[in-house]
Amino acid sequence: MKKMIPEITKQQLESSSNIMYKMMKILYPICRSITGNSVRKTLEIIKNEIPIQTFEIPTGTPVLDWTIPKEWNIYDAYIKNSNGEKIIDFKNSNLSILNYSIPVHKKISFEELKDHLFYLQNQPDLIPYRTSYYNENWGFCLPYNLFCKLDPKDEYEVFIDSTLESGSLTYGESFLKGELDQEIVFSCYICHPSLCNDNLSGPVLLLSLINILSKIKLKYSYRFLFIPETIGAIAWLHNNLGRLSKIIGGFVVTCIGDSGPFTYKKTRVGNSYIDKVVKKALKDSNLTYKIREFDPHGSDERQFSSPGFNLNFGSLMRTPYAEYPEYHTSADNLNFIRKENLASSLKIYYDVIKIIETDGIYINKYPHGEPQLGRRGLYDEIGGHSDLSNLKKCIFWVLNFSDGNHSLLDISLKAKENYNVIKLATDLLLKKDILIEKENFKNPL
């Protein structure tokens, strides 16, 4: 099953980065949460760009050890002082509301109000992002500098126009069918309000990846999940228990638009095929990167990798969540993201898929000694690729380890050579009928 996956071009990357950033600007103002019309609106916008199927799971539905919560929607919220001046206005920043706040309309003292205010003393100009999904509460988030200006003797009008009632949890799924039923899964979350790196960068990157892959004949099948964090992954796993055996591995896509170096958080197993592919793609990229061991914290990789499922899910990101000062604050905005970072992140993910798609196991048809390359014109072929100084060396690596036991990825790792050059060497040997793919091999004896 020889695969020819085209290189992604600079023009494709530039066009994709513009589309990603434009989509981020459209999605940025929406006050998303783990449920509600904001999630549906987000998925409808994404659906205009790619084929996506949406699912609704009613409130109260058991999913594994959890239960689908009530649906939350918000329309307006503010705090006024006794002069009728709005000191906090949800319409100016949807981060200013404690996500999942219950409806409130009353006048209260500063003493009562301050217990419902959230701020960051060490980042006094920023609005923090806070939630109360599973504990009915209400509150507002504000810069610490604004909190310090509040009059402790004043009376304040608190107004939150929201609903918290039976409804459903919504998630979206896009699927690209390949020649095989085996799947690679990409998951991002769509529950955060106006936060760009964490995590609008995930959905917009997957949107572009789907658009590119949909034009390629694929070997494997690819499933893309647009879900609310934690409860969405748990709900999807619950609803897809019969499908999990088809999953080779997957990725949680988050924090992929900042300027930090790439970071790969390995799967729970630590040496899975997915781990090897990502490390090879990063190594070949010549970009700065870090590799981290799995730990049961972070994002939805801990759901997919929980011991009962133990799926091989890693997370390929830039600066990890909670490790950059803009994380979960109003500073994680459109100015924090760079188009060129989105483009290089897209390329790394594409390079990962390219290795997965083109990897294979081959058999040298002439294993007794070295086949004569000269009379087959291979030296002329090599000469046509003079920019690839290691091509001849890679040909010998491929010949020696195409024994039916080593994949191209194995050979590239053993040889410490660029995967693309190993693949080129393989293609040349196939062209000269020196190699045969293992699945088509018939022992002449």
C-alpha positions in Angstrom: 0.0 0.0 0.0 2.5 2.6 -1.2 1.4 6.1 -0.2 2.4 9.3 -1.8 1.5 12.2 0.6 2.4 15.6 -0.9 4.5 18.0 1.0 2.5 20.9 2.5 3.5 24.1 0.6 4.4 27.5 1.9 1.3 28.8 0.1 -0.9 26.3 1.8 0.5 27.2 5.2 0.1 30.9 4.6 -3.5 30.5 3.3 -4.3 28.2 6.2 -2.8 30.6 8.8 -5.0 33.4 7.5 -8.1 31.2 7.6 -7.3 30.0 11.2 -6.8 33.5 12.5 -9.9 34.8 10.7 -11.9 32.0 12.3 -10.4 32.7 15.7 -11.6 36.3 15.4 -15.1 35.1 14.6 -15.2 32.7 17.5 -13.5 34.9 20.1 -16.4 37.0 21.3 -18.7 34.0 22.1 -19.2 33.2 25.8 -18.7 29.4 25.6 -19.2 27.0 28.4 -19.5 23.2 28.8 -23.1 23.4 27.7 -25.5 25.8 26.1 -26.4 27.8 23.0 -22.8 29.2 22.8 -21.5 25.8 22.2 -24.1 25.2 19.5 -23.4 28.5 17.9 -19.6 27.7 17.8 -20.3 24.3 16.2 -22.6 25.9 13.6 -19.9 28.3 12.6 -17.4 25.4 12.3 -20.0 23.4 10.3 -20.0 26.2 7.7 -16.3 25.3 7.0 -16.1 21.5 7.4 -18.6 18.5 7.5 -19.4 18.0 11.2 -22.1 16.0 13.0 -23.4 17.3 16.3 -24.7 15.2 19.2 -26.9 16.2 22.1 -26.9 14.3 25.4 -29.8 15.2 27.8 -29.2 16.6 31.3 -29.2 13.8 33.9 -27.8 11.1 31.5 -25.2 8.9 33.3 -21.9 8.8 31.4 -19.4 6.5 33.0 -19.1 7.8 36.6 -20.5 11.2 35.8 -23.9 12.7 35.0 -24.6 15.3 32.3 -25.1 18.6 34.1 -27.8 21.2 33.7 -27.5 23.5 30.6 -26.2 27.0 31.2 -27.0 30.1 29.1 -26.2 33.7 29.9 -27.6 36.9 28.3 -26.4 39.8 30.4 -24.6 40.6 33.7 -23.3 43.7 35.5 -22.6 45.3 38.8 -23.6 48.9 39.4 -22.7 51.2 42.2 -25.1 53.4 44.1 -24.8 56.1 41.4 -26.1 53.7 38.8 -22.6 53.4 37.1 -21.7 50.0 35.7 -18.4 49.1 37.2 -18.4 45.6 35.7 -20.2 44.8 32.5 -20.4 41.3 31.0 -20.9 42.9 27.5 -17.4 44.4 27.7 -15.8 41.0 28.5 -17.4 37.7 28.9 -14.6 36.6 31.2 -16.0 39.0 33.7 -18.7 36.5 34.7 -18.0 33.4 36.8 -18.8 30.8 34.2 -22.0 28.9 35.1 -23.2 31.6 37.5 -26.8 31.2 38.6 -29.3 34.1 38.0 -29.1 36.9 40.6 -30.7 40.4 40.9 -30.3 42.2 44.2 -28.6 45.0 46.1 -25.9 44.0 48.5 -23.2 45.5 50.6 -19.5 45.4 49.7 -18.9 42.8 52.5 -21.3 40.4 50.9 -20.2 41.2 47.3 -16.4 40.7 47.9 -16.9 37.0 48.5 -18.2 36.7 45.0 -15.3 38.6 43.3 -12.3 37.0 41.7 -9.1 38.7 40.7 -5.3 38.2 40.4 -3.2 40.3 42.8 0.0 39.3 41.0 -1.5 40.4 37.6 -3.5 43.4 38.7 -4.5 44.6 35.2 -5.9 41.3 34.0 -9.3 39.6 34.3 -9.0 35.9 35.4 -11.1 33.1 33.9 -13.0 31.2 36.6 -15.8 28.5 36.5 -18.3 26.9 38.9 -19.6 24.1 36.7 -20.6 21.6 39.4 -21.3 23.9 42.4 -24.2 26.3 42.0 -22.7 29.8 42.7 -22.5 33.2 41.2 -19.7 35.7 40.8 -17.7 38.2 38.8 -14.1 38.4 37.7 -12.3 41.7 37.5 -8.8 43.2 37.5 -7.3 43.6 41.0 -6.7 47.3 40.3 -10.5 47.8 39.8 -11.3 45.8 42.9 -9.0 48.2 44.9 -11.1 51.1 43.7 -14.4 49.8 45.0 -15.9 51.7 47.9 -16.3 49.4 50.9 -19.1 51.7 52.2 -21.2 51.6 49.0 -24.2 49.5 48.1 -24.0 47.5 44.8 -26.7 46.2 42.4 -25.8 42.8 41.2 -27.6 41.5 38.0 -27.0 38.2 36.3 -29.5 37.2 33.6 -28.8 33.5 33.1 -30.5 30.2 33.1 -29.4 26.9 34.6 -31.9 24.2 33.8 -32.5 20.9 32.1 -31.2 20.8 28.6 -28.3 18.9 27.0 -24.6 18.7 26.4 -23.5 19.3 22.8 -20.4 18.1 21.0 -19.3 17.8 17.4 -17.5 15.2 15.4 -15.9 15.1 11.9 -14.7 11.9 10.3 -12.5 11.3 7.3 -12.7 7.7 6.1 -9.5 6.0 4.9 -8.8 2.7 3.3 -8.5 1.1 6.7 -10.9 1.1 9.7 -8.1 1.8 12.1 -8.4 5.4 13.4 -6.3 8.3 14.6 -8.3 10.7 16.9 -7.8 14.4 17.3 -9.6 16.1 20.2 -10.0 19.7 21.0 -12.3 21.5 23.4 -14.8 24.2 22.7 -15.9 25.2 26.2 -13.7 28.2 26.9 -15.0 31.7 26.3 -12.7 34.5 25.0 -9.4 32.7 25.3 -7.3 32.2 22.2 -4.4 29.9 22.9 -6.3 27.9 25.4 -8.2 26.9 23.5 -9.4 28.5 20.2 -6.1 27.5 18.7 -7.1 23.8 18.9 -10.4 24.0 16.9 -9.1 26.3 14.2 -6.0 24.1 13.7 -8.2 21.0 13.3 -10.4 22.9 10.9 -7.5 23.6 8.6 -6.1 20.0 9.0 -9.4 18.5 8.0 -9.6 20.8 4.9 -6.1 19.7 3.8 -6.6 16.0 4.6 -10.0 15.8 2.9 -8.2 16.3 -0.5 -5.9 13.3 0.0 -6.5 9.6 -0.4 -5.9 8.4 3.1 -4.7 5.0 4.4 -6.0 5.4 7.9 -9.3 6.9 9.1 -9.3 10.1 11.1 -11.8 11.3 13.7 -11.9 14.9 15.0 -13.7 15.7 18.2 -14.9 19.2 19.2 -16.0 18.7 22.8 -16.3 20.5 26.1 -13.3 19.6 28.3 -13.5 16.7 30.7 -17.3 16.0 30.6 -17.2 16.0 26.8 -14.4 13.4 26.6 -16.1 11.3 29.2 -19.4 11.5 27.4 -17.8 10.6 24.0 -16.0 7.6 25.5 -19.2 6.4 27.1 -21.1 6.6 23.8 -18.3 5.0 21.8 -17.2 2.0 23.8 -17.6 -0.3 20.9 -15.4 1.8 18.6 -12.4 2.1 20.9 -10.6 -1.0 19.7 -10.1 0.6 16.3 -8.2 3.5 17.7 -4.4 3.4 17.1 -3.9 6.5 19.1 -4.7 10.2 19.3 -3.9 13.7 20.2 -5.3 16.4 22.5 -4.8 19.6 20.6 -4.4 22.7 22.8 -2.2 25.7 23.4 -0.8 25.6 19.8 -0.8 29.3 18.8 1.7 31.0 21.2 5.4 31.7 20.4 6.9 29.1 22.8 8.8 26.0 21.6 6.9 22.8 20.9 6.2 20.5 23.9 5.1 16.9 23.5 3.5 15.2 26.4 3.9 11.4 25.8 1.2 8.8 26.1 0.7 6.8 29.2 2.6 3.9 27.8 5.5 6.2 27.0 7.0 4.3 24.0 3.9 3.9 21.9 3.9 4.1 18.1 2.4 7.6 18.4 5.2 8.7 20.7 7.8 7.5 18.2 6.1 9.3 15.3 5.9 12.6 17.1 9.4 12.5 18.4 10.7 11.8 14.9 8.6 14.6 13.3 9.9 17.0 15.9 13.5 15.9 15.5 13.4 16.2 11.7 11.8 19.6 11.9 15.0 21.1 13.3 12.8 23.3 15.6 13.3 23.6 19.4 11.1 21.2 21.3 10.8 19.5 24.7 9.6 16.0 25.5 7.6 15.3 28.7 6.6 12.1 30.3 2.9 11.4 30.8 1.3 12.6 34.1 -2.4 12.3 35.0 -3.0 16.0 35.0 -3.7 18.5 32.3 -6.3 18.2 29.6 -8.4 15.4 28.2 -5.5 13.0 27.6 -6.1 11.9 31.2 -9.6 10.7 30.2 -8.6 8.8 27.0 -5.5 7.4 28.9 -7.3 6.4 32.0 -6.4 2.8 33.0 -9.7 1.3 31.9 -9.2 2.6 28.3 -5.4 3.1 28.2 -5.6 4.6 24.7 -2.4 6.0 23.3 -3.2 9.7 23.5 -0.4 12.3 23.6 -0.6 16.1 23.5 1.5 18.1 21.1 1.4 21.7 22.1 3.6 24.7 22.4 3.8 26.3 25.9 1.9 23.9 28.2 -1.3 25.1 29.9 -0.7 27.0 33.2 3.0 27.7 32.2 2.6 31.0 30.5 1.4 34.1 32.3 -1.4 34.8 29.9 -3.1 31.5 30.7 -6.7 31.7 31.8 -6.7 35.5 31.8 -7.9 38.3 29.5 -4.3 38.5 28.1 -4.9 35.2 26.2 -6.4 37.3 23.5 -6.0 37.8 19.7 -2.8 39.8 20.2 -1.2 36.9 22.0 -1.5 34.6 18.9 0.7 34.8 15.8 -0.3 33.5 12.4 3.2 32.1 11.8 2.9 30.1 15.0 -0.4 28.6 13.9 1.2 27.8 10.5 4.2 26.0 12.0 1.9 24.1 14.4 -0.2 23.0 11.5 2.9 21.8 9.6 4.1 19.7 12.5 0.7 18.0 12.8 0.7 17.4 9.1 4.2 15.9 9.3 3.1 13.6 12.0 0.2 12.4 9.8 2.5 12.1 6.8 4.8 9.6 8.8 1.8 7.6 9.9 0.4 7.5 6.4 3.6 6.5 4.6 5.2 4.2 7.1 5.3 0.5 6.2 7.2 -2.7 6.4 9.2 -3.8 3.3 11.2 -6.8 2.3 14.5 -6.8 0.3 14.0 -9.2 -2.6 17.8 -9.6 -2.8 18.9 -10.1 0.8 21.9 -12.3 0.1 24.6 -9.7 -0.3 24.1 -6.3 -1.8 22.0 -6.0 -5.0 23.9 -4.4 -7.8 22.7 -0.8 -7.9 24.7 0.4 -10.8 23.1 -1.8 -13.5 19.7 -0.8 -12.2 20.5 2.9 -12.8 20.2 3.8 -9.1 23.3 5.8 -9.0 21.9 8.0 -11.7 18.7 8.4 -9.6 20.8 9.4 -6.6 22.7 11.9 -8.6 19.4 13.6 -9.4 19.0 14.3 -5.7 22.4 15.9 -5.0 20.9 18.1 -2.4 20.2 15.0 -0.3 23.7 14.0 0.7 22.5 11.2 2.9 20.4 9.5 0.3 23.0 6.8 -0.7 23.6 6.0 2.9 19.8 5.7 3.5 19.5 3.3 0.6 21.9 1.0 2.4 20.0 1.3 5.6 16.7 0.5 3.9 18.3 -2.5 2.1 19.8 -3.9 5.3 16.7 -3.5 7.5 13.9 -4.3 5.0 13.7 -7.7 6.5 10.0 -7.8 7.2 10.5 -6.8 10.8 11.4 -3.1 10.7 9.1 -0.3 9.5 10.4 2.8 7.8 10.0 4.6 11.0 12.1 2.0 12.8 14.8 2.3 10.2 14.9 6.1 10.3 15.2 6.0 14.1 17.9 3.3 14.0 19.9 5.2 11.2 19.3 8.6 12.9 18.3 9.9 9.5 15.5 12.1 8.3 12.3 10.1 7.8 11.6 11.8 4.4 15.1 10.7 3.1 14.5 7.1 4.2 11.1 7.2 2.5 12.7 8.6 -0.7 15.3 5.8 -0.6 12.5 3.3 -0.2 10.5 4.7 -3.2 13.6 4.5 -5.4 14.2 0.9 -4.4 10.5 0.1 -5.0 10.8 1.7 -8.4 13.7 -0.6 -9.3 11.8 -3.6 -8.0 14.3 -4.3 -5.3 11.8 -4.0 -2.4 8.3 -5.4 -2.0 5.8 -4.4 0.7 5.3 -7.0 3.3 1.6 -7.3 3.0 2.0 -8.3 -0.7 5.0 -10.6 -0.1 4.7 -14.3 -1.0 7.5 -16.6 0.1 8.7 -18.3 -3.1 9.4 -21.5 -1.1 
